[in-house]
Amino acid sequence: MSSQPKKPADLLIINGDLLPLAKPSQTLFPGAVAVVGNWIAALGSSEKIAAEYEAARTIDASGCLVMPGLVNGHNHAAMTCYRGMADDLPLMEWLTRYIFPAETGSDGDQVYWSALLACAEMIRSGTTTFFDMYLFEGRVADAAKEAGMRALVGEVLYDFPSPNYGPIEKGLEYTEALIKRWQGDPLIRVAVEPHALYTCSPHLLTRCRDLAERHGAPLGTHLSENKSEVDEVSKRYGRRPVAHLENLGLLSSNLIACHCVWLTEAEMDLLAERGVRVVHNPESNMKLASGVAPIPDLLKRGVPVGLGTDGCASNNNLDLFQEMDFAAKVHKVHRLDPTVMPAETVLEMATQGGARVLGMEAEIGSLEVGKKADVIVVDLNRPHLQPVYNVVSHLVYAATGADVRDVIIDGKIVMQNRRLLTLNEEEILAEARNWRKKIGSKDSRGPGKNKD
């Protein structure tokens, strides 16, 4: 009697230790993943999967951990070109004296190549999805698409003219055109993104809200990032930032609020009541001395929280493994409590939590049958990752992005054995080396005139 024919699959990942991160169980077990198209078709033992499926390609993950790709919940990808340019400065001085002036000279090509560099860095460190806000965001979408990354992108909107679209009226039109252009794309989605309450008038904020509601798009902004922002908004409008958004009708489950460092107990209660989603950016907040966000308190209230790197000008890297390490430790030392923000909580923020914040929890964030095949393979055969008593602890406290060996996004292998398959890394790095001459700098603290 003949055996049943094997089912066709596009990719098998076999012989690895699987960490599905699918609640209620996060049990680690040896096994395999079968990918059909861009979906996870099956999880199980390597013997069972190999007996049931025959694939065009196979990845042997022996000695490695197979887990969901990481989700970078807040980024300015194209700011890789400003990495290290204006360090050791307070947020408002850094932003108004150096970053905003430098950005006036940016163009679509600079943004495109900078975003490609960011995509290369993120793929290399295990990030498969990112949420982005910047100028010329259509070019960021192009770069992410070329890299094969999943991205939620949005043009930064503010009251003053933009080097991309000019007056704000054109910015709203540009955003609407982006939404229509990428509608239905399997990788790229578009959000409406007013920059912040201190750079956007109430009229602009409400128009952004209406645009997002009209198209069913997420709404994202920076919120209560530092004390001077809270003081400025309070002085200008007679309300703290959270109350200001509530008064304008922007607090809802559609809002993704980045940073949320300076919050009162009542504000945290209101964010939870309204279903607002929050992104934590500990390294950027530490570097700019913005403060420590009350993330443990938000989590206790049931607020969805993801993890983000912010941009390279205020971090200065896009390694979410490093971000997890900082996220766990900063709260422990801040609260003098080693039990605060355990490794499991932080890993959840970088995977399922990030997916939930971006409204993608039904598709990504865990390895489950029927979800998109966004998978990373982490090499555990390294001195700093042995012996393994608790793999989740290792991922948060010991691993780095350089330990990621293979990356699969939407069922496609985009990095294998540390080699990028979708991007020309040499060409991107050559372009990046030219930015020092193009942008120019008198010293490490800010942009100056070109020396050529």
Secondary structure, DSSP 4 states (H G I P E B T S, - for coil): -PPPPPEEEEEEEEEEEE----TT----EEEEEEEETTEEEEEE-HHHHHHHEEEEEEEE-TTEEEEEPEEEEEE-GGGGGGTTSS-S--HHHIIIIIIHHHHTT--HHHHHHHHHHHHHHHHHTTEEEEEEEESSHHHHHHHHHHHT-EEEEEEEE-SSPBTTTBSHHHHHHHHHHHHHHHTT-SSEEE-BEE--TTTS-HHHHHHHHHHHHHHT--EEEEES-SHHHHHHHHHHHSS-HHHHHHHHT--STTEEEEE--S--HHHHHHHHHHT-EEEE-HHHHHHTT-----HHHHHHTT--EEE----GGGSS---HHHHHHHHHHHHHHHHT-TTSS-HHHHHHIIIIIHHHHTT-TTTSSS--TTSB--EEEEE--SGGG-S-S-HHHHHHHT--GGGEEEEEETTEEEEETTEESSS-HHHHHHHHHHHHHHH-EEETTEE-----
